[in-house]
Every structure is written in structure tokens, then in C-alpha cells.
Amino acid sequence: MVNPKDLEIFHSFISADRQEQATKDAPGDIFLRAGRYFLGAPYAAKTLDASGPEGLIINLRAFDCFTLVENCCALAIMRHTGKDRFADYAAILQSLRYRDGVIAGYPSRLHYFSDWLQNNERGGLIRDITQALGGMSFREKLNFMTTHSELYPPLQDPAACRQMTAIERLLSETPRHLLPKGEITRWEEGIEEGDILSITTDQEGLDVCHVGIAVWLGEQLHLLHASQQAGQVVISPETLVDYLHQTPLRTGVMAARLAFTSLNSE
């Protein structure tokens, strides 16, 4: 059941985007435009949690950092491919959120950002540009969800927990790349407005602790994101380099760019 408010927000975005749309807008331009549209929207955690069977949840009223990026990706892909129906947006959102676009229980949702990025790169929607920008290879054991299963009620089901353990094991064995925060002056010039910036972390069992959208303000790189501290979607007043150095747990960045190869070929 779709919340009428979500439909209202969706159609309002479409109307606003039509007024701003240029003939040759790059995907990243539309993505950033979607992010700017939601500036001031409230921050809310766990908006995808619900009792009952796993299903596609749509919420354009409030966001955490991940759902903001995911929804803006879906809206940008939809607009870039010439679509404007709510059903089109919902289908793209499902493709982004679930492994191979198929809802098959709680573990089929792409909970870890590394999983989300890899799956959507295979699907032709996102391109990981971290290595191309000079990122260093790393492996890190991912097991936060299963070692903190009390935080995730669906993992109280032994079958779901076993599935998630297998997913974590596979992700842990897969090499990834990151752009170290200590070398940001070397790689930040390769970041374009509308790139996806995920903040890597030293927190045990996790790959990424935050994600947002790249914004250049003059010659300084900032982050548009759903901020728990600010309680809403904002463009951080501090630069990305300052944001990364606020805590030792933030180790660097994984960067990605919208691609759409699979949809463009249809």
C-alpha cells in the first residue's frame, strides 16, 4: 500500500525536474538535482524495517543516508531513461535495493554498501570508480550484522541468519578499493558532482559507515547527505576532507558513478 504522501512528493519532484531539465543532462546532474530537491527532509533511521514478509518499502518523506542515495539514484535513472511513472520508479528502486532485483526474503536486500555497489555494477546501473582514481586494494571481514543479530529482528530466524553469514563470508573474500583520507588532495579532483561517496570505516565488521552525494562549492568538495547529527538532509558546511578527519574511524572513501548501461541498451 503506497502512502499518498509519497505519491504527492513523487509527482512534485517530477514537476520540478521537468522545469529544470536540460537536453543533455548527465546522469550525475539529475542525481544531484534529486538530492537538492530533498534538502531539509527529516532524517529517520530504520525506515525499511517492517513486521511481516520482506517487501519493497517506499518512503520519500524521511531518509537515512543510504535510503536518500538509493531513492535519488532511482529517480535519476528513471528521469534519464525518459520515464516518469511511479511504477517505473518503484521497479528501479527494487532493482537497486535487492540482489539481482529479486525480493526473496530479508537476506536478499543489499544491506552492506559493498554488496549494493557490486550488485548494481554487475546490473549496469552503477560504476565503481575507486580503483580508477588510484584507490588501494583492501580486504576486511564483514560480519557486523550476524555478530549483532539482536539489532536485526529478521536474523532471529536461523535460516535467514545462515544466509546472511554466507553473504558476509563471500563479501569478506572479495577485494575492494578505497581512497585513503590521508591522500585526499591527490584524488579529490577526480570526483565529479553527483558522484556517490561512501565513507569507509575501521569499525569492526563494517565496510562503510556513511554515504552521500558529491557537491563542489567553489573549489571545495562537500557532501550532500541525510545527516543524523543535523536531523535532516543537508549539504555539510565542512569540506569532505574535514568531515573525514573528524574521527579516526573514517578511513577514506569508496566512489561510484551512475552508469545505466543495462537500461540504455533496452
Secondary structure, DSSP 8 states (H G I E B T S, - for coil): ---HHHHHHHHHHHHHHHHH--TT--HHHHHHHHHHHTTT-BB-S-TT--SSS-------S-B-HHHHHHHHHHHHHHHHTT---HHHHHHHHHHHHBGGG---SGGGB--SHHHHHHHHHHTTSEEE-TTTTT-EEE---B-HHHHTGGG-GGGGSHHHHHHHHHHHHHHHHS-EEEEEGGGHHHHGGG--TT-EEEEEE-STB-SEEEEEEEEEETTEEEEEEEETTTTEEEE-SS-HHHHHTT-TTEEEEEEEEE--HHHHT-
